[in-house]
Amino acid sequence: MAETVQVPNYAYGLGLLAFPLGLFVYSKVFPSHAKKINRKFTAWMCSKMMPRVHAKCIPQKKALFQSFDLLYDSKPLEVLEIGVGPGSNLDFLPAGCNLSCLEPNLENQPYVEQALKDCPDVHFSRFVKGFAEDMREFDDNTFDAVILTFTLCSVRHLQKALSEIKRVLKSVSFEILNHLDKHILM
């Protein structure tokens, strides 16, 4: 007959303390591997959470993305999305546009590629690892539109980022939707 073992109440508390301590030690012993796990986890978490967050601002997004109609002429729009995350804005892009993505976490690319399967009218150009403050991968006057949603809060040098956006845009005017009800029009 199997013997039942009584686990002391404090053992659960020790287990809860041991897990974060173990993660901390692991991150110090294997820092590059821990960073990769963190990037993968962050991308996965964004793919699960951001659709819910973006769903709360659909009316604002529709209004802002309708302004793309004003930019459209006979050729497809060139669009850059900074901080594309899992691709939550793809449904709002105009048909036939060419999308380039600037994202600091390359682990988001598979989520964007999956989201693009549901948007066959959006043509994927390229996915570049980088930050808004330094877009040397892109030439001057390349894009008709630059998209940033839920991104400015993580930009370290806002003035540099805005200068870079201005540099890569064909025209100087742009709109930013950053967090649910805050609109900045420049």
TASULGI-V725867 format. One record per backbone hydrogen bond with DSSP energy under -0.5 kcal/mol. NH is the residue of the N-H (numbers start at 1). CO is the residue of the C=O. If there is no record, write none. Layout:
# TASULGI-V725867
nh=NH co=CO
nh=NH co=CO
This chain:
# TASULGI-V725867
nh=6 co=4
nh=7 co=5
nh=8 co=6
nh=11 co=8
nh=12 co=8
nh=12 co=9
nh=13 co=9
nh=14 co=10
nh=15 co=11
nh=16 co=12
nh=17 co=13
nh=18 co=14
nh=19 co=15
nh=20 co=16
nh=21 co=17
nh=22 co=18
nh=23 co=19
nh=24 co=20
nh=25 co=21
nh=26 co=22
nh=27 co=23
nh=28 co=24
nh=29 co=25
nh=30 co=26
nh=34 co=30
nh=35 co=31
nh=36 co=32
nh=37 co=33
nh=38 co=34
nh=39 co=35
nh=40 co=36
nh=41 co=37
nh=42 co=38
nh=43 co=39
nh=44 co=40
nh=45 co=41
nh=46 co=42
nh=47 co=43
nh=48 co=44
nh=49 co=45
nh=50 co=46
nh=52 co=49
nh=53 co=49
nh=54 co=50
nh=55 co=51
nh=56 co=52
nh=56 co=53
nh=57 co=54
nh=58 co=55
nh=61 co=57
nh=62 co=58
nh=63 co=59
nh=64 co=60
nh=65 co=61
nh=66 co=62
nh=67 co=63
nh=67 co=64
nh=68 co=65
nh=69 co=66
nh=70 co=67
nh=71 co=67
nh=71 co=68
nh=72 co=68
nh=73 co=75
nh=79 co=77
nh=79 co=98
nh=80 co=145
nh=81 co=100
nh=82 co=80
nh=82 co=147
nh=83 co=81
nh=83 co=102
nh=84 co=81
nh=84 co=102
nh=87 co=84
nh=88 co=84
nh=90 co=87
nh=92 co=89
nh=93 co=89
nh=93 co=90
nh=96 co=121
nh=97 co=94
nh=98 co=77
nh=99 co=97
nh=99 co=123
nh=100 co=79
nh=101 co=126
nh=102 co=81
nh=103 co=101
nh=103 co=128
nh=106 co=104
nh=108 co=105
nh=109 co=106
nh=111 co=108
nh=112 co=108
nh=113 co=109
nh=114 co=110
nh=115 co=111
nh=116 co=112
nh=117 co=113
nh=117 co=114
nh=118 co=114
nh=118 co=115
nh=119 co=116
nh=122 co=119
nh=123 co=97
nh=123 co=121
nh=124 co=122
nh=125 co=99
nh=126 co=99
nh=128 co=101
nh=128 co=126
nh=130 co=103
nh=130 co=128
nh=131 co=134
nh=134 co=131
nh=138 co=135
nh=141 co=167
nh=142 co=139
nh=142 co=168
nh=143 co=168
nh=144 co=78
nh=145 co=78
nh=147 co=80
nh=150 co=177
nh=154 co=151
nh=155 co=152
nh=158 co=156
nh=161 co=157
nh=162 co=158
nh=163 co=159
nh=164 co=160
nh=165 co=161
nh=166 co=162
nh=167 co=163
nh=168 co=164
nh=169 co=165
nh=170 co=143
nh=176 co=184
nh=177 co=148
nh=178 co=176
nh=178 co=182
nh=179 co=177
nh=182 co=179
nh=183 co=181
nh=184 co=176
nh=186 co=174
nh=186 co=184
